[in-house]
Amino acid sequence: MPTTMSVSELAQVLFASALQVSDNPSPDQVRTVIADVLRACHEDLAFCAGCVAQEAGDHPEAYATRMRWALCAAHQVDPATLATT
């Protein structure tokens, strides 16, 4: 996993996942999903940023709400714990 990730980067990874706010995920679930997405995209944060940009263009009405949720959820994750999941 990347050694240093900001909350913004964690949120982008989470945004690119299939996890939904309606799933009411726990911090452990958020951490697991972020780690899984990073593995699936070979730790390429640019890939996740591209997914965010695509979704923002395709669904601008939902972008702000989903990104706010992703940022709040990402604040609950300690990036240092991703390497151990």
N, C-alpha and C positions, 0 to 999 in steps of 0.2 A: 504494500500500500504506500501511497505517497507519504513521506515522512512528516510534512507539515501541511495541514489543510485548514483553510479559514472556514468560518461558519458559512460564508457565502458559497464556497466551493462544495461544502457538505450539502447545502440546500440545493444546489444545481444537480448534484448526483441524486438526491432524494426526489427532486422534481422530475427527473428523467425515469424514475421507477414507476411501477404499476401500483404502488401503495397509494391509498386514498385516505383523505381526512375522515371519511365515513367509516374506515376500518378502525378508527380510534386506536392507533398503534401506541404501544408502550415505548419508552426509550430504548429498551432492548430490541424490540422489533425494528425500530428505525435504524439502529446501529447495524443490525443484521442485513437489512435491505441495502443500506449504503455500501456495506462491505461486498455484498453479492453483486451489486451493479458495477462497482469498481472492478471486481474480478472479471465480470462478463465483458466489460469494455477494455480489458487489458490495462486498467488504471489510466486510461486516456481521458483526462478531464476535458479536453477540447471536444471529445465526442459528446459528453454530457452537456456542455455548453451549446453545442449544435442542436441537441434535442430540445433544450429550453427555447432556443431561438425559433425552431420550427413550430413548437407548440404555441409560442407567443404570436406567431404569424397566423397559424391556423385557427386559434381560439383566443383572440385578444380579450374577449369578455371574461374568460375564466383565468387568464394568466395571473393577474394581480392577487386574486384570492388564493390560488394554489401556491404561488411563490411566498405569500405571507405565511401560509401554513408550513411550507417547507422550511422557511427561515426559523419559525418558532420551534419546530420539531428538531431542526439541526442544532439549535442552542442547547438541547438536552444531551447531545452526544459529545463525548470527549474524543477528539481525533486520535489520541494515543491508544484508545481501546480498540480501534479498528484492526490493528495488526494482530490482535489476539482472538478475534472472532472467527 
